[in-house]
Amino acid sequence: MSTIQKQLSATGGRIVREEEQYYLVRADILPDSMLKTVEAKKLLESGEVETVQEAVERVGLSRSAYYKYKDGIFPFNAMMKEKIVTVSLHLEHRAGVLSRVLGYVAERGGNILTIHQTIPLQGLATVAMSVDTATLTVDMTAFLEGMQRLDGVKKALIVGQG
């Protein structure tokens, strides 16, 4: 009995779709066809080209590869838009550091929903905050990079989204 037959038998003949899994992958290790698919999608979304054929010709991709990947690959920033993200920060234990972080988030259109700070240990405090990113004026990559550059911020990374 095949795996599919066993699954159909176990579910009473119903087709049950397993939950989709997602992975965050660095662009430099993706196959060229996936990267070119993202480029083609950007050309179409921006209106720079009008048809899929024009887009795939411009980026050097086959139509079949485009259709294979188009619904499965998205730029990281596109996935983050209109989401709530949880950011973990390691902050130096100095007056004003957290205030600078909060101001930075507000200046870029983020809305802090929750915030939790631990007691500083060895001069560092861990802060976890949930941020509504729907109205950010910068993309998520720039947002995190800018936060990381703030005086007193030792580390900033996304630990969850929903």
Salt bridges, closest charged atoms under 4 A:
GLU20 OE2 - ARG17 NH2 2.52
ASP28 OD1 - ARG26 NE 2.88
GLU48 OE2 - ARG58 NH1 2.65
ASP71 OD1 - LYS70 NZ 3.03
GLU92 OE1 - ARG94 NE 2.64
GLU92 OE2 - LYS154 NZ 2.88
GLU107 OE1 - ARG108 NH1 3.18
ASP151 OD1 - ARG94 NH2 3.27
ASP151 OD2 - ARG100 NH2 3.64
